[in-house]
Amino acid sequence: MPSASFRGAVNRIPRLPHGAPFLLLDQVLEVEERRGAFLKLVSAADPCVGRDGLLPAAFILEALAQASGALVAAHDAKLPAVGYLAAVDDFRVHGEVRVGDALRVEVEVVRVFASAVLVRGRALVDGALRAEGRLTLALPR
């Protein structure tokens, strides 16, 4: 799938219930059956960036959660509809993400349960791992 923006995109581009400034993903890089890659451009104008120019770990985690939701939403016929972030396991930050970085957010569906989807995600800058973890998305009842 070619790159596309979430804002104003139509058709098969994953949709999220987030809006500016809380939509952290800027671009869809690729969406496959069980994997997806997304882009977060970190700028000084971003309200999530701290005064020190760093993107806090909580927002890196939120970008992983949004990417997970977008991946599952892109496959509404093959995977269940996404509800909300229910759990985070083994989330680790390995380095800083700062203004000027292009954060590549990669997610992969590990397992689909009756009421949840388990996803493994990682965030990279220039190919270097910055954060990783597993997320559980609870499905609506």
HELIX and SHEET records of a PDB file:
HELIX    1   1 ALA A   57  ALA A   74  1                                  18    
SHEET    1   A 7 ALA A   4  SER A   5  0                                        
SHEET    2   A 7 GLN A  27  VAL A  31 -1                                        
SHEET    3   A 7 ARG A  35  LEU A  41 -1                                        
SHEET    4   A 7 ALA A 102  VAL A 112 -1                                        
SHEET    5   A 7 ALA A 116  VAL A 125 -1                                        
SHEET    6   A 7 ALA A 128  ALA A 138 -1                                        
SHEET    7   A 7 TYR A  84  VAL A  93 -1                                        
END                                                                             
